[in-house]
Amino acid sequence: MKLKFDIKQFAISLVISPVVFYIVVGIAKFAISLVISPVVFYIVVGIAKFSGASYRISHGESFIIWLLLAILIKISFINKK
């Protein structure tokens, strides 16, 4: 039995299945927001330190803030109609 991979059939199967497309897009947007959220977090903390505030944030607190910022950034990707 010879297996043959056809790129056209693979592309058509991805186009036919919009559920797979939306899952991949959702995961990609969340991954992008996970990368952007620490940048936003450290910008906010840096501005606060520049203003004279001193923060001591534990690893657990920064993890929770990181996830909440990622969710907030992901929600901001949604098109408002």
VEXDREN-2710 file (C-alpha; in Angstrom, 1 decimal):
% VEXDREN-2710
k/r/px/py/pz
1/MET/0.0/0.0/0.0
2/LYS/1.5/3.3/-1.1
3/LEU/0.6/6.4/0.8
4/LYS/0.5/9.6/-1.2
5/PHE/0.2/13.1/0.4
6/ASP/-1.7/15.6/-1.7
7/ILE/-1.3/19.2/-0.7
8/LYS/-4.4/20.2/-2.6
9/GLN/-6.6/17.8/-0.8
10/PHE/-5.1/18.9/2.5
11/ALA/-5.8/22.5/1.8
12/ILE/-9.4/21.7/0.6
13/SER/-10.0/19.8/3.8
14/LEU/-8.9/22.7/5.9
15/VAL/-11.1/25.1/3.9
16/ILE/-14.1/22.7/4.2
17/SER/-13.7/22.5/8.0
18/PRO/-14.1/26.0/9.4
19/VAL/-14.1/24.7/12.9
20/VAL/-10.5/23.7/12.6
21/PHE/-9.7/27.1/11.1
22/TYR/-11.3/28.9/14.0
23/ILE/-9.6/26.8/16.6
24/VAL/-6.2/27.4/15.0
25/VAL/-6.9/31.2/14.8
26/GLY/-8.0/31.3/18.4
27/ILE/-4.9/29.5/19.6
28/ALA/-2.7/31.8/17.5
29/LYS/-4.4/34.9/18.9
30/PHE/-4.0/33.6/22.5
31/ALA/-0.4/32.8/21.9
32/ILE/0.2/36.3/20.5
33/SER/-1.5/37.8/23.5
34/LEU/0.6/35.7/25.9
35/VAL/3.7/37.2/24.2
36/ILE/2.4/40.8/24.3
37/SER/1.1/40.7/27.9
38/PRO/4.5/40.6/29.7
39/VAL/5.6/43.6/27.6
40/VAL/2.5/45.5/28.7
41/PHE/3.0/44.4/32.3
42/TYR/6.6/45.5/32.5
43/ILE/5.8/48.8/30.8
44/VAL/3.2/49.5/33.5
45/VAL/5.5/48.5/36.3
46/GLY/8.3/50.5/34.8
47/ILE/6.1/53.6/34.6
48/ALA/5.1/53.1/38.2
49/LYS/8.7/52.7/39.4
50/PHE/9.6/55.8/37.4
51/SER/6.9/57.7/39.3
52/GLY/8.3/56.7/42.6
53/ALA/6.3/53.7/43.6
54/SER/8.0/50.5/44.7
55/TYR/6.2/47.2/44.0
56/ARG/7.2/43.8/45.3
57/ILE/5.3/41.3/43.2
58/SER/5.6/37.6/43.9
59/HIS/5.8/35.0/41.2
60/GLY/2.2/33.9/41.7
61/GLU/0.9/37.4/41.5
62/SER/2.8/38.2/38.3
63/PHE/1.6/34.9/36.8
64/ILE/-2.0/35.8/37.5
65/ILE/-1.5/39.4/36.2
66/TRP/0.2/37.9/33.1
67/LEU/-2.8/35.6/32.4
68/LEU/-5.4/38.3/33.0
69/LEU/-3.5/40.7/30.7
70/ALA/-3.4/38.0/28.0
71/ILE/-7.1/37.4/28.2
72/LEU/-7.7/41.2/28.1
73/ILE/-5.5/41.5/25.0
74/LYS/-7.2/38.6/23.4
75/ILE/-10.6/40.1/24.0
76/SER/-9.4/43.4/22.4
77/PHE/-8.7/41.4/19.1
78/ILE/-12.4/40.8/18.7
79/ASN/-14.0/43.0/16.0
80/LYS/-16.7/45.1/17.4
81/LYS/-19.6/45.6/15.0
END
